[in-house]
Amino acid sequence: MKTNDPRKKAILESMKGGLIVSCQTQKDDPIYTDTMHIKMAQAAAWAGAVGLRANSPKQIKDIKAHVDLPVIGLWKVWHDDTDVFITPTMKEVKAIWEAGAEIIALDCTKQRTHEGTIAWDLLDQAKKEIPEAIFFADVSNYEEALHAIEHGADIVAPTLYGYTQETASIEEPNMREFARMCRDFKDEAYVMMEGHIYTPEDAMKCIFLGAHSVVVGSAITRPHLTAKRFVDLLSGYQDNWRDAEKAKH
């Protein structure tokens, strides 16, 4: 069932029906500066966003110091032998929490990690060690969403649809499957939409289908990827822009 913790519930209910903006930069991004993530977060707050998503303890701390919105924290760590890169171990979980994120995002897919574990197994350990945190399960399909909810995830979202071997060629959100998640899980967890949302109209579709809120990143905060998406189409799909979006940093 959804959390009864008053503090957690207040944070989650404050996001209802709104936009969460993913404010992330990597050092090899053409827009990177030491403070770009802060400017992204301030712009999102100015626009009326209800929350933010941020990567790495440093960027989380910076954003929390300048913007008074709930933060979904994650820490991306890449390895060549796995596709699991979002908050893969307790080291990253603890660092995110200590940096000030109210919500911790985990890869809750059934993929194998660099450490040889199954990604979704981390949720149990994280909940046990940091019960005060709100946990956001990044999944790629219905089965993984169900598993995450059964193991106590507060939020589920199809963030990793398109980022696993089974879904690697996907470019558009699976709205029908997302609607099924909303219908089946709405009383058990907060179902949010994240991934492949590029227009306000698509975000509104997700709310209509039952999303508690919608997370948007690249379409708002990464203009180089927006430009590359246009170039990809205009050049006859000769250079897949999503290769750049999914690149390891």
N, C-alpha and C positions, 0 to 999 in steps of 0.2 A: 504494500500500500504506500501511497505518497507519505512523505515525512510529516510527523506531527510536531517536530521541533519548531517552536515559534520563530526563532531567529532564522533558521533555514527557510521556513515557509514564507516569511516576510520578504526575503531576498528573491525567492523564486516567483512569488506572486507579483513582485514589482516589475517583472519582465513580461508579464502577460500581454500578448498582442503586439509586442514591440520588436524593434530592430536591435540586434546585437552586432556590433561591427568588429571584425577581426583586424587588429592593428599590429601587423607583423612586418619586420624588415630583416633581411639577411645582408651580410656585408658584401656579397657579390651582386646584389640588386642595383640596377642603375640609379635608383632613387635613394640609395642608402646615405644617411648621415647619422651622426651620433644621437640626434634628437628627433629624427623623423617619426618614430613610433609615438612620441609624445604629441607631436603635431597632429598625427592621425587621430589619436584618442581625443584631443581637444576639439578637432573638427567634428568627430562623431557625437561628442557631448553637445556641442553647439547645435547640431542638426536634430537632436532629440532622441538619440539612441538610449536604450534602456540598460545596456550592458556592453562589455568589451571582451574580446578574446585576445590574449597576448602570449608570446613565446619567450621563454627563458627568464630566470630569476631577475636579471638586470632590467630587462624591459618591463617586467611586471612591477618591480619597485619604482621605476621611473614614472610609469603611468599612474600608479596609485598615489604618488606624491603630487600629481598635477590635476587629476580628474577624479571626481567623487562618483564613480559608478562601480557596480559589481564587476569583478574581473574573473573570467574563465581562464585559468592559467594552464599552460602546457610547456613542455620542454622537448624540442625536437632533437633527436640524436640518431644520426644515420650510421648504418653499417652495411657493407657490401653483401653480407650473407642473409639479409632479411629485409622484408618490406615494413617491418614494425619500427616506427620512428617517433611516435608520439608518446612521451612520458613512459619509457619502457621499463624502468626499475624504480624501486623505493627511493633510491638516491634522488632521482628527479622529482618524485612525488613530494618528498620532504622539503626539497629546495623551493618548490613552487609555493607550498604552504607557508614556509618561513618568509617568502618574499611578499606575502600579503594577499594572495589570491583567495577569494572566498570559495571558488569552485575549481576543482581539479579535473582536467580532461585526461582520460586514459584511452589508449588503444584497447578496445574490448572485443577485438576480432579473434578468430580461432587460429590465427597465424602463429608460427613459431618465431620466437625472439632470438636475438644474438646470443643470449644466455642459455638457449635451449629449452626455455619454458614456453607455455602457450600464453599468448598475450592476455587473454581474458582472465587468467588466474590471478593477476596482480590486484584486481579489484577487491577480492576478499582480504588480502593482506593490508592493502591501503586503508580500507574501512576499519579494520581492527586497530591499526596503529594511529590513525587520525580520524576518530569518530566525529569530530567537530566539523570536518570538511563536507562540502556538497560534492558529489561525484558525478561527472559528466562522461557517459560512455560513448566513445566514438566507435560506431559499428559500420558494417558494410551491407548487412542484410537483416531480414526479419528474425532468422534463427539467433543471430548474435544479439539482437535487441532483446529478445525473450530471455536469453541466458543472462544478460547483464541485469535485467530487472529482477530475475529470480535470485540474483546474488546481491541485490540491494542498491543498484544504481539509482540515483535520484533523477537523472536526466538521461535520455537516449536520443541520439541523432545519427542519421546515415552519412556522417562526415566522410567515412572511408569508402563509400560507394564510388568505384572508379580507381581506387588505390590498392586493391588486392589483385592477385593473379586471376581470380575468377571474374573480376569486373574491370580489368585493366583497359579495355577498349571503350568504356562507357564515357560519353560526353554530356549526356542530359540526365536530369534527375528522374528517378522512377516514381512518378507521382502516385500511381496506382498502389504500389507497394507501401509508399509512405502513408497514404490514406488508410491502408490496412493496419499499419502500426498505430496510427492515431486512434482508430476505432477500438482495437484490441487492448491497448495499453494505457488509455487515457486515465483510468482509475488507479493504475499501479505506479505510474511515474510521469514526469513531465516530458512530453515528446516534442522535441524541437527539430527544425529543419536546418541542416547545414550541408552545403555542397552543391555546386552547379547552379546557383541562383544568380542570375545576371541582370534582372530587371525588377522594378517595383511591382510590376504586374505578376511576375512569377512568385515573388514573396507573398503577395496578397492571396494567390491561389493556395499557398501552403497554409496560411491562416484559415482560409475557408475550409480546407480539408481537415483541420483540427490541430494544427501546430500551436503550441503554447507561445512560441516566438520563433524568429528566423535569424540565423547567423549568416552574414554576408562578408566576404573578405575581398578576394581579388577584384571583383567588379567595382568596388568602391576605393580600396586603398592601394591597389597595385596597378597604376596606369600603364606601366610597361607591358603587363600581361593583357590588359584590355586592348592596347594598340596591336599587340601580336596576334590577338584573336581576329581582328579586322584584317590584318595583313595575310594571315593564313587563308582566310576565305577569298580575298581578292586575288591571291596568287594561285588559286585553284587547288587548295589543300596540298601544296607541295612540301610544306614544313609544318608539322603538327605542333601547334602552340602549347598543347598540354604536356609535351615533353619538357618544355621550359617550366611549366607550372609544377610538375612532379619532380624536378631535378633535386638531387641531393646537394646540400650546401656544406 
